[in-house]
Amino acid sequence: MFNCFTNIKSSSLVQGSITPEQFISLVKDGSEYSNKILAAREIYKTNSEGYTSFKLTNLPCYSLNFTFNKIRSNDTIKRASGYIYIDIDDNVEIELGNPLIFASWLSLSGHGRGVLVKVDGLNKANFSNTYNDISSELNINSDKGARKTTQVNVLSYDPYLYLNNNSDTFIAISKKDHYSIKKTKNTIGTVMGSEYHNLRFDNIDELIENVEFDGEVIYDFKQKIKYADAYIPFGGYQEGYRNNGLCGYAYQVRALNPKVNLKTLYNLLKIVNQEQCHPPLHNFKIRKITESVMKIKNIPAIMNKTRRYVYSKDYQLSVSQRKSEMMKLINKGRIEKSKMIIERTIYDWDFETMGKITQKGIQSITNQSLNTIKKYYHLYKSEIQRLNIEFTNKY
């Protein structure tokens, strides 16, 4: 559900709720607000202050990330909506073929876009990182000012709203006391040295054991797959978080290495403590943590990370080479997706309503950029000409 509010100026108190389907319908149809929204776009062209004033009081707004208990605030969040709203300013030409995009529409001003993505596991703690991660996945420069759990979205109007009910769901990584979701610059292998080269610090090997690479460097699961990773957060563990951090790290290492002995785990934690805890704990506490973890049997690994792509062990690739291979695969997927959308549009063309097939006509239906349509138009040009001639002869 999405909460609704009278307008931005009166958006503290929840006025009611609507379903995502009802919200999408409102944006697409405009309802009784379409004339006001069109008027706002005209004001935007010449009077920015007047536009802001109009926007604050004349149109309803909605919270698309979370629902609230009567009052909209971080402290009154009831639950996640199942979606995250990404705001894009001064750019309407985005790649709508990305499988993560559930819906996208023109913003109130008509000069930006709103994007809605299905999300599982979203909460206050991981919201900011999830917003950034999805923006990166979509390859867009999102509005950082809209990166708020309490963000409201003013009703817009877009009869050509893009909707993909079969879009992928992004898995948000939960933030736990003993697992940081921050990126790390130090992999545990490089920090710990060769003494621990036989230990596993993730279970990616389990992801790829049944994958048929067929000579390819990289494999695409087509969705985010969860896996377990034992890693040190960037900046290490600060005072107040050292004990929980080391304990959680030790649990994960033990889960990934059921046969690790007390001595190895103890020595490993001592090094982590000295290099990554600020200030380091006394060694007797490290010993206590190690003994406590070693007493527990059958520790399950926590699936605290996700990845969509895995690399074949048959190739020794640098980090830059891996990124290059991944971008090749992503771009290939986008190209094939764009071609499929264009092709489907051509063969489902409604000649009686739309007339002859044109590049701008295809663009208006697919919501892809005109440059994208032009890029692949030559592949279907002869078939389009044939279909247009058949339509002309028929009528």
Sequence and secondary structure as in RCSB ss.txt:
>XXXX:A:sequence
MFNCFTNIKSSSLVQGSITPEQFISLVKDGSEYSNKILAAREIYKTNSEGYTSFKLTNLPCYSLNFTFNKIRSND
TIKRASGYIYIDIDDNVEIELGNPLIFASWLSLSGHGRGVLVKVDGLNKANFSNTYNDISSELNINSDKGARKTT
QVNVLSYDPYLYLNNNSDTFIAISKKDHYSIKKTKNTIGTVMGSEYHNLRFDNIDELIENVEFDGEVIYDFKQKI
KYADAYIPFGGYQEGYRNNGLCGYAYQVRALNPKVNLKTLYNLLKIVNQEQCHPPLHNFKIRKITESVMKIKNIP
AIMNKTRRYVYSKDYQLSVSQRKSEMMKLINKGRIEKSKMIIERTIYDWDFETMGKITQKGIQSITNQSLNTIKK
YYHLYKSEIQRLNIEFTNKY
>XXXX:A:secstr
 EEEES STT SB  EEE HHHHHHHHHH GGGHHHHHHHHHHHHH HHHHHHHHHHSS EEE SEEESSB SGG
GEEEE SEEEEEE S     TT TTEEEEEE TTSSSEEEEEEEES  TTTHHHHHHHHHHHHT    GGG  TT
 EEE    TT EE TT  EEE    BTTB  S  SS HHHHH GGGTTS SB HHHHHTT   TT SEEEEEEEE
EE B    TT EETTTHHHHHHHHHHHHHHH TT  HHHHHHHHHHHHHHHEES   HHHHHHHHHHHHH  S  
    EEEEEEE TTS   HHHHHHHHHHHHHHHHHHHHHHHHHHHHHT  HHHH S  HHHHHHHH   HHHHHH
HHTTTHHHHHHHHHHHHHH 
